[in-house]
């Protein structure tokens, strides 16, 4: 086997071009996942009849089915549904013209919401009720309790989980090429198709993932340490 290191190095720089796009997608997915997850967590905490059951089934389904299956289901479902919905507003769009990016964002955001629901609920449940009672005993209003005690402490627990979810999204987007969205792995596949050097291209992609995830993990660990220091202080 003739392994060409120079081709691998050249491919690394090609693959790095997809890193900003992958970061942006991972960030958008995390954002919508947190927003929807917070709403679902509120439903679970409040134990709203019927709605809580629906949320439980949703979470069980999203977390119990492989991501690649979700993508294939959405790839066949969303274009038809999206075209039908747009036609109501007078927008004409063919099924094959439906953006693959929308499929990826919706699929990953729904899965992320199912994960963040438990993270957010766990963050709020980690707060000692005695601290809330102490705030009330000194005359704090419900809003003051929320902004000065509950939310800051919940965020100190949730932020490290959000950062790890961002890393997970970066790696999870490697499956996005199955519906035509270009990420780090897809960029490596394109480079391999041009050079016919698949091993070098995939190793280049692996090194890029390793580098960016390693650097981000170091940064996130420092953020987590600062949050812990703030709690102790």
Secondary structure, DSSP 8 states (H G I E B T S, - for coil): ----HHHHHHHHHHHHTTHHHHHHHHHHHHHHHHHHHHHHHHHHHHT-TTHHHHHHHHHHHHHHS-HHHHHHHHHHHHHHHHHHHHHHTT----GGGS-HHHHHHHHHHHHHHHHHHHHHHHHHHTS-HHHHHHHHHTT--HHHHIIIIIHHHHHHHHHHHHHHHHHHHHHHGGGGGGGT---HHHHHHHHHHHH--HHHHHHHHHHHHHHHHHHHHHHHHHHHHHHHHHHH-
